[in-house]
Amino acid sequence: MKILVINAGSSSLKYQLIDMDGEVVVAKALCERIGIDGRFTHKTGDGRVVTKEVAMPDHTAAFEQVKLALTEGEGKVIDSLSEVSAIGHRVVQGGSKYDKSVRIDAKVLADIEGYSSLAPLHNPAHVQGINAAVAAFGKDVPQVAVFDTAFHQTMPAKAYMFGVPYEYYQKYGIRRYGFHGTSHRFVSARCCELLGKPDGKGTRIITCHLGNGSSIAAIKDGKVVDTTMGLTPLDGFLMGTRSGALDPSVVTFLMEKEDLSPEEMDNILNKKSGMLGISGVSSDDRDIAKAVEEGNDRAKLAWDMRTYEIVKYIGGYVAALGGVDAIVFTAGIGENQIDLRREILSSFGYLGLKVDEQANDCRGKEREITTADSAVRAFVIPTDEELVIARDTQALIG
Ligand code: AMP
């Protein structure tokens, strides 16, 4: 069975075609600059690459390119679209209603659209992606929504409520939702297997998804009890270009002093802050690490701020969980940034955690990075959100 996994953004569309017999990626691609000038890159599992500049005025046009790339020309991987059994969509915001993946019908689609006020950059694009997929593949191909927020729905109210008047929760759904749930779910489930407790019972795990966007989750008995991202993916700690949590007065103060509109303020917090804003160098961690090595003080400050904030969150979650069995690192930075992992973990010597320096010297591979006598275990576990989406899709279509 082949499943197409779609991640539709406002001006991009990523896909993976996964053959569920062996869970092999048959092809993956990125349609960029939709509605601008259009760039398309399609790679097959056996190493063929097709790139082209092609106008894609909207998501429907992007899906036309997807269809062509899969079935024709140099990157062809299937004879006909009928080989695609189902389509799984990444959906960022599923609100309080969706605590698991679902088959998409008119009601689900309306809900996804309805949550657009909570995720204005993402949910409208998902709706466009779903509609374009129906137009391209027909109504009979089942479609499934896999929500970034779903895995975090087990959080208790004391963790997900914000201390603003309760009526705003009732009126607008203002609360912590958490994101990257698909990734936290995948790596925590794998961690439970590595701990020899595949059902998760009796486990206390802290998962650190550290990428361009980053979040940490505290997971007890396989269920999330707290996470760093909030109403939107802006909350938490310093990310590539996002500020993470700060004194809310900073926002009103700056809006007043700089005469900023809500949109301008949002842009500063989401696009100009974080590692980029503090360092003035880059949002990319490799550039920051290089600048630190070269003695750039602001890059070093950004690096140290982030490490400190991560350590504080992990420490808080150790308390929330009543101890910790394992800490997991994943995503671009978590899987590859050896020095950052060492710095973070060395703060937990007081818990009896001992880093295995040699084991930690690894990138992008599953590995236990603590010593055999460490009281708390730590792992690098590469994430695979597309595979989770494909598995959920397969499970839901039966
Ligand atoms: P993601 O959002 O998960 O794709 O992660 C993107 C981040 O991972 C960027 O800041 C990259 O600099 C960082 N990253 C990716 N590969 C490496 C690597 N080999 N070493 C250090 N950082 C990396």
Boltz pocket constraint, residues with backbone or C-beta under 6 A from the ligand:
constraints:
  - pocket:
      binder: B
      contacts: [[A, 210], [A, 211], [A, 212], [A, 213], [A, 240], [A, 283], [A, 284], [A, 285], [A, 286], [A, 287], [A, 331], [A, 332], [A, 333], [A, 336], [A, 337], [A, 363]]
      max_distance: 6.0
